Amino acid sequence: MTDLPQKIPKPITEKYVAIAALVDAFCTKHLNEEYRQLIHHVVGALARKRPSPLLRGKENVWAAAAVHAVGRVNFLDDPSQKPHCKPKVIYEFFGIAESTGQNKSKEIRDLLKMGPMSPEWTLPSRLADNPMVWLLQVNGFMVDIREMPAEVQQMAFEKGLIPFVPAERDVSESSNG
């Protein structure tokens, strides 16, 4: 199932594929396809860094850390989330020490500027509920774009600032319900 949907530099392709295969095995057992794709996106972003940090270190450490980093952004260890998974399960699966995984996960989060609820690293199914996605600066003021007129939402969408136009989704949901 390890594909190359992203542009991966040739020198790092073999390492990317090995890490992605480990991620696939973990996601099949503990997570889902949505997590798998987002974690692949993280590994791909690391592969494209110059120089790529993936060139140093073991594949299982990078795989565990990528899973943990995405999990941190999406509150994977919260039992109210589906799926959910404790860090201990991640590190045991990949056969690494917790301290090693935590340190490498922090390195990834720092390199890719991944914080809690970072829109770029939020699972697509959770974007609508992530307040960080919708806060934009308009005329010098922070606003929740969902509270703005549909035309303003459309402009924000066309500029790539938001993932969809909330007003359009609200209309389609109310007509389906």
Stockholm file with secondary structure:
# STOCKHOLM 1.0

chainA/1-177         MTDLPQKIPKPITEKYVAIAALVDAFCTKHLNEEYRQLIHHVVGALARKRPSPLLRGKENVWAAAAVHAVGRVNFLDDPSQKPHCKPKVIYEFFGIAESTGQNKSKEIRDLLKMGPMSPEWTLPSRLADNPMVWLLQVNGFMVDIREMPAEVQQMAFEKGLIPFVPAERDVSESSNG
#=GR chainA/1-177 SS CCCCCSCCCHHHHHHHHHHHHHHHHHHHHHSCHHHHHHHHHHHHHHHHSSSCGGGSSCHHHHHHHHHHHHHHHTTTTCTTSSSCCCHHHHHHHHTCCHHHHHHHHHHHHHHTTCCTTCGGGSCGGGGGGCHHHHEEEETTEEEEGGGSCHHHHHHHHHTTSSSSCHHHHHHHHHHHC
#=GC SS_cons         CCCCCSCCCHHHHHHHHHHHHHHHHHHHHHSCHHHHHHHHHHHHHHHHSSSCGGGSSCHHHHHHHHHHHHHHHTTTTCTTSSSCCCHHHHHHHHTCCHHHHHHHHHHHHHHTTCCTTCGGGSCGGGGGGCHHHHEEEETTEEEEGGGSCHHHHHHHHHTTSSSSCHHHHHHHHHHHC
//
